[in-house]
């Protein structure tokens, strides 16, 4: 499966941004999907995931209540709506996928998109 992120950019603290991920090359419904992020000097960390059927989602504590993950089977897209952004959210965000693991779907990775939140 091929994953391609878009939608990153520069935003002020308190602002919003929506990341998108296009999925190609394999059956979309076979994959649980997720988002991870990596800040400078840190490991990649889990942000959010959504189940194969879109009925179940979960989030890292640091983004719970501010971020929303969703998927659209018709367009084969994954979204991450990010609200009330904080400078600590600055990172490269990666779209991920897994056929077997809904809780940490990190078998396949996109190239990443940069999100920068200014104070």
C-alpha positions in Angstrom: 0.0 0.0 0.0 1.2 3.5 -0.8 0.5 6.4 1.6 0.9 10.1 0.7 0.3 12.9 3.2 -0.6 16.5 2.5 -1.9 19.5 4.4 1.0 20.4 6.6 2.2 23.9 7.1 2.7 26.8 9.4 0.0 27.8 11.8 -0.3 30.0 14.9 -0.9 28.6 18.3 -4.6 28.1 18.9 -5.2 27.6 15.2 -6.4 24.6 13.2 -5.1 22.4 10.4 -6.3 19.3 8.6 -3.9 16.7 7.4 -4.9 14.3 4.6 -3.5 11.0 3.5 -4.3 9.3 0.2 -4.2 5.5 0.2 -3.4 3.6 -3.0 -2.2 0.2 -4.2 -4.3 -2.2 -2.1 -7.8 -2.7 -0.6 -8.5 0.3 1.5 -10.9 -1.6 3.8 -8.2 -4.1 4.8 -6.2 -1.5 6.7 -6.5 0.1 10.0 -5.0 3.5 9.7 -3.1 5.9 11.9 -1.1 9.0 12.4 2.3 9.3 14.1 4.5 12.3 14.6 8.2 13.0 15.2 9.6 16.1 16.7 13.2 17.1 16.3 15.5 14.9 18.5 12.7 12.6 19.5 11.3 9.2 18.5 8.2 8.8 16.4 5.2 8.8 18.7 1.6 7.5 18.2 -1.0 10.2 17.7 -4.2 8.5 16.6 -5.7 5.4 14.9 -8.9 4.3 13.3 -10.2 0.8 12.8 -10.8 -0.9 9.5 -14.5 0.0 9.5 -14.1 3.5 10.9 -16.2 2.7 13.9 -13.4 2.8 16.5 -10.8 5.5 17.1 -8.3 6.2 19.8 -5.9 9.0 20.6 -2.7 9.8 22.5 -3.5 11.6 25.7 -1.7 14.7 24.5 -4.1 15.2 21.6 -7.3 13.8 23.0 -10.1 16.3 22.7 -8.2 18.4 20.1 -7.6 16.0 17.2 -10.1 14.0 15.3 -9.2 11.1 12.9 -11.6 10.0 10.1 -11.6 7.9 7.0 -13.5 8.0 3.7 -13.8 4.7 1.9 -15.2 6.3 -1.3 -12.2 8.5 -1.8 -9.6 6.3 0.0 -8.6 9.1 2.2 -7.6 9.5 5.9 -7.9 12.8 7.7 -6.5 14.3 10.9 -8.4 17.4 12.0 -6.2 19.3 14.5 -7.7 22.1 16.6 -6.3 24.3 19.3 -2.8 23.6 18.1 0.1 24.2 20.5 3.8 24.7 19.8 4.4 21.3 21.2 2.4 19.8 18.3 5.2 20.9 15.9 6.5 17.7 14.2 6.6 15.7 11.0 3.3 13.9 10.8 3.2 10.4 9.2 0.2 8.5 7.9 0.5 4.8 8.8 -1.4 1.5 8.0 -1.7 -2.0 9.2 -3.7 -5.1 8.2 -3.4 -6.7 11.6 -3.0 -4.0 14.3 -5.6 -1.4 15.0 -4.1 -0.1 18.3 -0.7 0.8 16.8 -1.1 0.5 13.0 2.6 1.1 12.1 3.4 -1.5 9.4 3.4 0.9 6.5 4.5 4.6 6.5 4.1 7.6 4.3 6.9 10.2 3.7 5.5 12.6 6.2 4.3 16.2 6.2 5.7 19.0 8.4 3.5 20.9 10.8 4.9 23.9 12.5 3.0 25.8 15.3 4.3 29.2 16.2 3.8 30.6 19.7 
